[in-house]
């Protein structure tokens, strides 16, 4: 662990991983929100197309 603390690249990689993790959480949240928003519209379009 001492080498990891002394390595600036390792520290930068750790910060990048933390930021990426937060980004993935936000991205997945947006995907879920968009999916929930588009699902009723998609069902409506399918009903219009098949009806």
C-alpha positions as CSV (number, residue, x, y, z in Angstrom):
1,X,0.0,0.0,0.0
2,X,3.0,2.3,0.6
3,X,4.0,2.0,-3.0
4,X,0.5,2.9,-4.1
5,X,0.5,6.0,-1.9
6,X,3.9,7.0,-3.3
7,X,2.8,6.5,-6.9
8,X,1.1,9.7,-8.3
9,X,-0.3,7.7,-11.2
10,X,-1.9,5.3,-8.7
11,X,-3.5,8.2,-6.9
12,X,-4.7,9.7,-10.1
13,X,-6.1,6.4,-11.2
14,X,-7.9,6.1,-7.8
15,X,-9.5,9.5,-8.3
16,X,-10.5,8.6,-11.8
17,X,-12.0,5.4,-10.7
18,X,-14.0,7.2,-8.0
19,X,-15.3,9.8,-10.5
20,X,-16.1,7.0,-13.0
21,X,-18.0,5.2,-10.3
22,X,-20.1,8.3,-9.6
23,X,-20.6,8.8,-13.3
24,X,-21.8,5.3,-13.8
25,X,-24.3,5.7,-10.9
26,X,-25.7,8.9,-12.4
27,X,-25.7,7.3,-15.9
28,X,-27.6,4.2,-14.7
29,X,-30.1,6.5,-12.9
30,X,-30.7,8.5,-16.1
31,X,-31.1,5.2,-18.1
32,X,-33.7,4.0,-15.6
33,X,-35.5,7.3,-15.6
34,X,-35.5,7.5,-19.4
35,X,-36.7,3.9,-19.6
36,X,-39.5,4.5,-17.2
37,X,-40.5,7.6,-19.1
38,X,-40.3,6.0,-22.5
39,X,-41.9,2.7,-21.6
40,X,-45.6,4.0,-21.5
41,X,-45.0,5.9,-24.7
42,X,-43.5,2.7,-26.4
43,X,-46.5,0.7,-25.2
44,X,-48.8,3.4,-26.6
45,X,-47.0,3.4,-30.0
46,X,-47.3,-0.4,-30.1
47,X,-51.0,-0.3,-29.3
48,X,-51.5,2.4,-32.0
49,X,-49.5,0.4,-34.6
50,X,-51.2,-2.9,-33.8
51,X,-54.6,-1.4,-33.2
